[in-house]
Amino acid sequence: MDNQMNFIDLGENVTDVGHTNDCRIMRITNDTGEGTMTMYPVFDGVYIVYNNFHMKECKSNFHENNILCIDHCREGRIETSKGDEACCYLSAGDMRIDDSSHNKGNSFFPLGHYYGMTIGIEIDAAEKSIHESVLNFSVNIPAIAEKYCCHETPYVISKAPEIANIFSQLYNVPSKIRTDYFRIKVLELLLYLDALEISSHIEERPYFYKSQVEKIRTLHKFITATPEKFYTIDELAARFDISSASLKKCFTSVYGSPVYTYMKTYRMNLAAVALRQERSKKISDIARSVGYENSGKFSVAFKSVMGRTPQEYRSYYIETEDN
């Protein structure tokens, strides 16, 4: 299986930075940041890749054929494209199943980070190796691929407890049991997918035209550049020539929360940085810098996001750093 890791082609923009008998570590970089991918073989034809990206976007040149890809998002969000015209989003807790077409091309990370994993299954090789390793294993992998990959768009299972249970245990596996544990969890996942009635658990995600998404990205850049200003949905819709309903729906899909909720969190995080780093600056001045003329309203908003009042937050970090 060591050779298997070498033969998987992830594209010319991926650089190997480390390699052991059971692990291949790769890095992808561009002017928006960098990401790492750590790959472990499980069976011949089956591998797990941990994806940790701190960047706004990247291009994947992955072009393996006859692959079943199972992607799980633990943190952040990822945007993938359907052809040249439309986009969809995977958010924390979601699992996507497809024929690897969504692991190709440009991927965008609206929140600037993404952490999750990909289970890659080379259908023919995996079918052979798993049934040789586990006698009488009942799951037919080509049948699973046909079940979940027969549509133009990928299937997404959103925050199902069974999926959360399977994947949560895969993010912290002791090294001495890693290979055997990976095998058990992959078999468990295949059994689950084989038995699942897809109509009751699978969600086909809405796609948005790229022209809409570009407007939302421009809008996001505009409102985050002026956090001291508050805009109504109607004002933003008129400025960016998009209907209010489309603005709200598309913004929430791209950034994970409605405009007002997103901006409240964004403002409070800016204020938190100022409270920590600008100790001599008055709290009232920090409040005004993020659009709050009323310090009392700012304090209530800050506590709702950060769990402490601004004064408590500043005192806590001063005490922590001084000690």
N, C-alpha and C positions, 0 to 999 in steps of 0.2 A: 504493500500500500504506500510505501514511501515513494516509489516511482509514480504512482497514480497522482500524487500532489504535483509532481513536476510537469506532468503532461497536460494538466488542466490549463487551458489558455484563457487568461483573464485580460489580455490585451497589452499593447505595447506601452500604455501609460501607467502600468503597475510595476513597481520596482520591488524585488525581493530584498528584504533587510535581515532576514534570519531564517534558519532552517535546521530542524532537528529530525530525529527519526519519526516523531509523531506530530510534528507541527511545522507549518510554513507561515512566516510572517511577511506581509507585504504592505507597502505604503503607496498611497496616491497623493500627489500634491499639485496645487495650482495656485493662482494668485488670490483665491478666496479662502485658502486654508489647507488643511491636510487631513487625511484619514488613514486608518490602519485596518487591515483585514488579517485575521488569524485563522488559519485553516487546519482542521484536524480530519484525517481519514477515519471512517467508521467501519464500513465494509468496502470491498472493491466496488467502485461505482457509487459510493455514498460518502459524502463529506459534510462537515459542519464548518461554517465560516462565521466568526464573530466580527461584526462590522462596527467600527467606532469612528465616526466622522465629525470633525469640527471644521466645517466649511459651508459655504453657501450653495455650492453646486459642484458637480463633477461629471465627467464623461466616462462611460464604461464601454470598452470595446469587446466585452465578453461575447463570444460567438460560438459556443458549443451547441451542438444539435442533439435532439432527442433527450432533453433534460427536463425533469420535473423539479421546479424550484418552489420551496416553501419558505417564505419570508416572515419573520416575526419582528415587530417593532416594540422595543421596550421603552425607549425614551425618544422624544423629538417627533419629527414628522418628515416624510419623504414624498416628493412629488415625482410621478413618472408619467410618461407620455404614451398616448395611443396614436401612433402615426405622427403626422406633422400638425394635427389640428386640435387635439384635445389632451387634457391632463386629469389625473385623479390623485388621491392622497391616501397614505397609510399613516395611522396615528398610533399612539401608545396603546398596547394591548391588542392590536389587530394582527391577524395572520392572513397572508395572501398566498394563494396557490395558483401557479400558472406554468406555462411551458418555457419559461426563462425569457420570454420576449420583454418583460418589464425589468430585466436586469441588464438590458442593453440601452445604449444611447445616453441622453442627458438625464441626470437626476438632480433635483433641486431639494435643498433642505431649508424650508422657510424660517425655521427657528435657529438656524446656524449650527445645529448639531443633530446627530442621529445615532442611536445605539440600538443594535438588534442583531439578529442572526439569520443566516440563510442555510437551509439544509438542501444541498444539491444532490439529486438522484439521477444518475445516468441509467435510463430505464432498462435497457437490455442487460448491461453489466450487473446492475443491482439485483434484478430479478434472478439472475443465475447465482450470484454470490450469496444472497440472503437465503435462498432455498437450499443451497449446499451447506450453509452454516447452521441453519435452524430447520431441522427435518420436520416435515408436515406443517410448516408455516402456511396458513390458509390464504394469506393476502396475495392477490394478483396485482403486481405493480403497474403493468400496462393498463389494466382495467381501471385503476385509480386515476392514472393520467387521463384516460378517456373520459372518466366521470367528471373531472374537475377542469379539464382543458378543452372542452368541446365548444366553448363560446369565444367570441372575439375579445371580450374583456375578462380580466381575472376575477376569480371569486375571492371574497374577503369574509372571514369569520371575525366578527367584531366583539372583542372582550368576553368571549365565552369562558365560564369557569374552568371547564375541562382543559381548554387550551392554556389558560393561565397556569394551571397546575403543572402541565407537562413542561412548559417552557421556563417557568420560574426556577425549577430545579436544574435546568441546564446552564444557568448563568453563574453557578458557583459549585463546580465539581472538583473534589480533591484530585490531584494529579495521579495518585497511585491507583485510582479506580476509574480513571477517565475513559479509557477505551471501552471497557465492558459496560460502563454506565451509559455512554453514548449509544451503544448498540441497543441496550434495553429501551431507552427512551425513543429511539427511532422506530423500533418495532411497535412500541406502544402508540406512537403517533400514526403509523400506518394502519394499525388495527382500528384506531378511532376514526380515521378518514374513510376506511373501508365500510364501517358500520353506520356512519353518519347519514341521516336523511337530509340531504343538502337543502331542500326547500325550506326547512324550519330553522336552519342555523346560518345559512350563507347569505351574505349581503353583496349585491352587485353595486359597487360604488358609483355615484354620479360623476360624470365627466364634465369638464368645463372647457369651453373654447379657449385656445391660447390667447386670443385677443382680449378676452375677459380677464384672464389671469394676469396678463401684462398690465392692464389698467389697475388691478388690485395691488400688484407689486409697486407700481408708481405711486398709488395712493398711500400705501404703507410707508414708503420712503418719505412722502410729504408729511404725514402726520407724526412720524417719529422724529423728523427734523425740527419740528416745532411743538414740543411736548407741553409748552406753556399755554397753548391755544386749544380750545375745545370747539369741535365742529359737529353740527348735526348730520345725521345720515343724509338728509335731503340736500344739505349744502355740499357734501362730498359727492353725492350722486350727480348733482348738476355740474360740479367742477370737472369730474372725470367722465362725463357723458355715459353714464350707466344707470339703469333703473335702481331704485332703492332696494327692491326685493332681490335683484341679482347681486347687488353690492353686498348685502347682508349674508346671503347664502354662500357666495363665492369667498368672501373674506373669512368666514368661519371655517370653510373647508380648507383654505390655504394655511391659515394661521392658528386654527384649533380653538378659537373662541370668538365671540362677537366683537365688533370694533370697540365698543365702550369697555367691555371687560378686558380686552387685550391692552388697551391704552391705560387703563387704571393700573394694571400690573406693571406695565412698562414704566409709567411715571413713578410708581412706588419703588421700583428697583433703581431707577436713577437717583431718587431721593436717598435711598439706603446707601448708595456709594458715596454721595455727598456727606451724609451724616458720619460715615466712617473716616473719610479722607479729608474733609474740610471741617475740622473740629472747632475752629474759631467762627465759622459762619453761623449766623442765627438761624434757628429752625424756621422762623417766619420767612426769612429770605429763601431758604431751600423750598419751602412750600410755594412761594411765588414763582420760583424757577420752573416748577412743574404745573403751574396753572391754578394754584389755590391761593386766593386772597384771604380766605378765612382759615386761620390756623387750626381752629377747632374742627372744621370739616376735614382738613388735611390729616389731622391726628386720627380721626375715625377711619378715614380711607386707608391710611398707612397701617393701622393695627389690623384691619380686615385682611390685608394682604400679607404682612410680615409677622403678625402675631404679637407685636409689641407696639406701644406708642413710640413716636419718634424719639422722645427723651429717654425712654427705657432702652430703646435700641442703641442709641449713641452711648449711653452709660455702660451697657453691657459690653460693647466692643472696646471701649476705652479700658474698662476693668480687665477684660480678657487679654488685650494686647500689652497692657502694663505689667501683667503678671507673667 
